[in-house]
Amino acid sequence: MLRFSEININIIVFRMSRVDRKIAENLKRIRKAGNMSLDTMAARTGVSKSMLGQIERGESNPTVATIEKIAEGLKISFDELFYTREEDIRVVDPERMEIYREKEGKYRIRQIFGYDSRRTFEVYQAEIYPSGSMRDITDKEDAVRYITVLEGELLLHADHEVYTLSPGDEVRIAGGKAYQIENRSGMFARISLLLSFERGTRR
């Protein structure tokens, strides 16, 4: 699971109006589900009642620090504030998804299917720049990573071994195992990354 505290905020790109709308809807839903008043939520999170009200009404753009305080105070995962209710059938064009995490000249990652309480996995798609590389995106020991190479020739560094990967190759990496994927070619490479929380927890 990605947490903003683990990410350099300078390299995150958001369409803020869309994100703020998700936060507003989810914050109100979580508060009502917990039978909390704004006063109660303010006491639990350390965020003022007026600020919480503005966020719920979509009148305020909460900072990352504010969102972290809310998540920690309510004892929820960060992603629950960005949750989008799933349709029965959903077709996703990765090129139209927001860039979730990016390091200029190295890689960019889009979240395809994020947090949903009904499932125990998340799906990402990553593009690795020519001569770029990316490391693991989670430090959760229960998160098993399943990688599918979609385009490009890559090198996988793991457990003091180097593996050559080509389009169509599938890789499973156990939870807690560090790895790095390197693109030594002169072309973009693309992978699909599925995080499976196989012990049923993702926090």
Order of alpha helices (4+ residues) and beta strands (2+ residues): alpha-alpha-alpha-alpha-beta-beta-beta-beta-beta-beta-beta-beta-beta-beta
